[in-house]
Amino acid sequence: MTGAQHPPSPAGDALAAVRARAAEAGVSVSEYVREALWRVRGEEAWERALAQAREEPGSAPHQSPHHPGQGPRE
């Protein structure tokens, strides 16, 4: 029985795109996905930290106890 050809699913399109990007980068699909997730999680964590800092009134950016130009804290 011959049926109508179904267009590729969005998941199939996404997988093909990931395979193409991984090939362009010269890495395996799993390595490409792992690094993409790492980047996204890092960006999300950074955005959460910035949002939290904006919500805290009067909070200054954290400085290291040994920030250049400052003596050691006691």
Secondary structure in CASP SS format (residue, H / E / C, confidence):
PFRMAT SS
TARGET T0000
AUTHOR 0000-0000-0000
METHOD secondary structure of the structure
MODEL  1
M C 1.00
T C 1.00
G C 1.00
A C 1.00
Q C 1.00
H C 1.00
P C 1.00
P C 1.00
S C 1.00
P H 1.00
A H 1.00
G H 1.00
D H 1.00
A H 1.00
L H 1.00
A H 1.00
A H 1.00
V H 1.00
R H 1.00
A H 1.00
R H 1.00
A H 1.00
A H 1.00
E H 1.00
A H 1.00
G C 1.00
V C 1.00
S C 1.00
V H 1.00
S H 1.00
E H 1.00
Y H 1.00
V H 1.00
R H 1.00
E H 1.00
A H 1.00
L H 1.00
W H 1.00
R H 1.00
V H 1.00
R H 1.00
G H 1.00
E H 1.00
E H 1.00
A H 1.00
W H 1.00
E H 1.00
R H 1.00
A H 1.00
L H 1.00
A H 1.00
Q H 1.00
A H 1.00
R H 1.00
E H 1.00
E C 1.00
P C 1.00
G C 1.00
S C 1.00
A C 1.00
P C 1.00
H C 1.00
Q C 1.00
S C 1.00
P C 1.00
H C 1.00
H C 1.00
P C 1.00
G C 1.00
Q C 1.00
G C 1.00
P C 1.00
R C 1.00
E C 1.00
END
